[in-house]
Amino acid sequence: MPPDTSLPGSDDILEGLPPTTHRYPYKGSEQFLDTMLREHDRCLEGEGSEYVVFTNVDERTFLQDLSESSEKLIRNSLKSYCSESQILIARMVSGPHEEAVFAFHDQLRDKLEPMHLGHSLHRFGRKTTHEGPRTKEADHGLYPRRLPAGRTDKWPSIAIEVGYAESKGKLRNDLRWWLSQSSGEVKAAISISTHKSKREIVIEIWAMTDTSSGTKPTLQQRLVISKPTADGTTDVTNAPLTVPFESLFLRATDRSEEGDIQMTEDDLRQMAEEIWETQTF
């Protein structure tokens, strides 16, 4: 296990943002959209962060003007919001990030088909989750169609966040939020990070674990998928990727064909190729 196995411990919404992240006072939806498009181009050119911070966003503005905007691009860019600080973190959705979500979901579902569970999950998608002053959207999430008694669909059983490797700190802060703020309802948080300039994908799985100093998010597994050259071989470290059955379905196995979901080296290579095909190196 690598030495860096702890998640950021701060509830600061800005924790982990890359130093290249730009901040702007919010001045209306038109300014928001223009800024996001400009910052997205900068990010693709390697000059900025995939995230943009907007300040002075009051709660009414966030709920009515942005969350309910008729402009889909605005709605889909909202990542995290804090009503106390009036800070909004936005991110333009990219092709590689969308493909990472789809490719991971497809591989997971393929593994569930032999268990006769391919249609037993709901997609959490970009559903907005409110907890205290914070509002958050995951890039993806899953939970069982049949929930245990007393359990609601407020939280996914597994949350998935996707980003660039340069934003690892922000990704990890997001994972920590899902695990710590859900009071144990999010059983695992998964990050998938891609690299802007090389064929490398890092997948991490985190979960709450009892330690001598209390219950904390800890790294369960870290995989690296890399391909040094376009026509070279794809290396995978630490396969298979294992998603615990109970974490996903919130119950123990009850049939012989059920078990932890395991993605092999070949599965991960296929997933990586699908993601890299959407990138320009």
DOTI-705222 format. One record per residue (C-alpha): residue in one letter; y, z, x. Coordinates in steps of 0.2 Angstrom, whole numbers, padded with zeros to 4 digits, always signed. Each point is the difference from the previous one (the first is absolute). Last residue first. Layout:
AYZX;...
% end
This chain:
F+0067-0133-0010;T+0003-0005-0018;Q-0009+0011-0013;T-0009-0004-0016;E-0016-0006+0009;W+0000+0017+0009;I-0003+0009-0016;E-0015-0010-0005;E-0007+0001+0017;A+0002+0019+0000;M-0010+0001-0016;Q-0014-0011+0007;R-0001+0010+0016;L+0000+0016-0010;D-0015-0006-0010;D-0009-0006+0016;E+0003+0017+0008;T-0008+0009-0015;M+0010+0007-0015;Q-0009+0016-0006;I+0002+0007-0018;D-0008+0017-0001;G-0015+0000-0012;E-0007-0006-0016;E-0017-0010-0001;S-0010+0016-0003;R+0010+0005-0015;D+0010+0016-0004;T+0013+0000+0015;A+0012+0014-0001;R+0016-0001-0009;L+0018-0004+0003;F-0003-0019+0001;L+0009-0004+0016;S-0001+0017+0009;E-0018+0003-0006;F-0005-0017+0007;P+0007+0003+0017;V+0009-0016+0007;T-0008-0004+0017;L+0006-0014+0012;P-0015-0005+0010;A+0006-0002+0013;N+0008+0010+0014;T+0008-0015+0010;V+0000-0018-0006;D+0003-0014+0012;T+0003-0018-0007;T-0005-0014+0012;G+0012-0012+0008;D+0007-0016-0008;A+0016+0007-0005;T+0001+0012+0015;P-0001+0018+0002;K-0008+0004-0016;S+0001+0018-0006;I-0007+0011-0014;V+0003+0019+0004;L-0008+0013-0010;R+0005+0018-0003;Q-0010+0013-0010;Q+0002+0017-0007;L+0018+0005+0005;T+0005+0016-0006;P+0012+0006-0014;K+0001+0019+0000;T-0008+0014-0009;G+0004+0016+0009;S+0003+0006+0018;S-0019+0002+0004;T-0003-0017-0008;D-0005-0006-0017;T+0001-0019-0001;M+0011-0011-0011;A-0004-0018+0003;W+0005-0015+0011;I-0007-0017+0002;E+0008-0011+0013;I-0001-0019+0002;V+0008-0009+0015;I+0002-0019+0000;E+0003-0011+0015;R+0003-0019+0002;K+0016+0001+0009;S+0019-0002-0003;K+0004+0009-0016;H-0014+0012+0000;T-0010+0006-0015;S-0002+0018-0007;I-0012+0005-0013;S+0002+0018-0005;I-0013+0010-0011;A+0003+0016-0009;A-0015+0010-0007;K-0003+0012-0013;V+0016-0001-0010;E-0002+0013-0013;G+0001+0014+0013;S+0017+0007-0005;S+0007-0017-0002;Q+0015+0004+0012;S-0010+0003+0016;L-0012-0015+0000;W+0013-0013-0007;W+0014+0006+0010;R-0011+0001+0016;L-0004-0019-0002;D+0018-0004-0002;N+0005+0009+0016;R-0014-0009+0009;L+0006-0017-0006;K+0018+0005+0006;G-0006+0005+0017;K-0010-0016+0002;S+0015-0011-0004;E-0002-0011+0016;A-0018-0003-0005;Y+0006-0010-0015;G-0004+0007-0018;V-0013+0004-0013;E-0003+0016-0010;I-0015+0003-0010;A-0003+0015-0012;I-0017+0006-0005;S-0004+0011-0015;P+0016-0007-0008;W+0012+0013-0007;K+0008+0001-0017;D-0016-0007-0008;T-0005+0017-0007;R-0014+0012+0004;G-0005+0014-0013;A-0017-0006-0002;P-0005-0012+0014;L+0007-0018-0001;R-0010-0015-0006;R+0009-0015+0006;P-0001+0006+0017;Y+0016+0000+0011;L+0007-0013+0012;G+0016-0002+0010;H+0011-0013+0007;D+0017-0003+0009;A+0004+0018-0006;E+0016+0003-0010;K+0010+0016+0002;T+0013+0011-0010;R+0006+0016+0008;P+0010+0014-0008;G-0015+0009-0006;E-0015-0012-0001;H+0002-0017-0008;T-0013-0013+0002;T+0005-0019-0003;K-0015-0012-0002;R-0001-0012+0014;G-0018-0004-0003;F-0010+0015-0006;R-0015-0013-0003;H-0013+0008-0012;L-0018+0001+0006;S-0017-0002-0008;H-0001-0019+0000;G-0009-0002+0016;L-0011+0015-0003;H-0017-0007-0002;M-0005+0007+0017;P-0003-0017+0007;E+0018-0005-0006;L+0008+0015+0009;K+0000-0008+0017;D+0008-0016-0006;R+0013+0010-0009;L+0005+0008+0016;Q+0001-0016+0009;D+0011-0007-0014;H+0011+0015+0001;F+0003-0001+0018;A+0004-0019+0000;F+0012+0002-0015;V+0010+0014+0008;A+0000-0008+0017;E+0005-0017-0008;E+0015+0009-0008;H+0005+0007+0017;P-0002-0017+0008;G+0011-0008-0013;S+0014+0012+0001;V+0008+0012-0013;M+0018+0004+0004;R+0002+0018+0003;A+0011+0013-0007;I+0004+0018+0004;L+0012+0008-0012;I+0010+0016+0004;Q+0010+0010-0014;S-0004+0015+0011;E-0006+0011-0015;S-0006-0016-0010;C-0012-0005+0013;Y-0007-0018+0000;S-0014-0009+0007;K-0006-0018+0001;L+0011-0011-0011;S-0002-0018+0005;N-0011-0006-0014;R+0013+0005-0013;I+0014-0010+0009;L-0011-0015+0003;K-0004+0000-0019;E+0018-0001-0005;S+0001+0006-0018;S+0004+0017+0007;E-0009+0015-0008;S-0003+0009+0016;L+0016-0006+0008;D+0014+0002-0013;Q-0007+0013-0012;L-0011+0012+0010;F+0009-0002+0017;T+0018-0001-0007;R-0003+0015-0011;E-0007+0010+0014;D+0015-0003+0012;V-0002-0012+0014;N+0013+0006+0013;T-0010-0007+0015;F-0011-0015+0002;V-0013-0001+0014;V-0009-0016+0005;Y-0018-0001+0006;E-0008-0015+0009;S+0009+0005+0015;G+0012-0011+0010;E+0002-0014+0013;G-0018-0007+0001;E+0005-0017-0008;L-0011+0005-0015;C+0009+0016-0002;R+0017-0008+0001;D-0005-0012-0014;H-0005+0015-0011;E+0016+0009+0004;R+0010-0015-0007;L-0010-0001-0016;M+0001+0019-0002;T+0019+0000+0002;D+0003-0014-0012;L-0011+0009-0013;F+0008+0017+0002;Q+0018-0008+0000;E-0005-0009-0017;S-0007+0016-0006;G+0016+0011+0003;K+0009+0008+0014;Y-0013+0011+0008;P+0006+0007+0017;Y-0010-0009+0014;R-0012+0006+0013;H-0010-0010+0013;T-0017+0004+0007;T-0001-0005+0018;P-0004+0018+0004;P-0017-0002-0009;L-0001+0012-0015;G-0012+0015+0003;E+0009+0013-0010;L+0013-0008-0012;I-0006+0008-0016;D+0000+0017+0009;D-0015+0010-0006;S-0004+0004+0018;G-0017+0003+0008;P-0004-0017+0007;L-0018-0003+0000;S-0012+0006+0014;T-0014-0009+0009;D+0008-0007+0015;P-0013+0005+0013;P-0012-0015-0005;M-0017+0005-0007;
% end
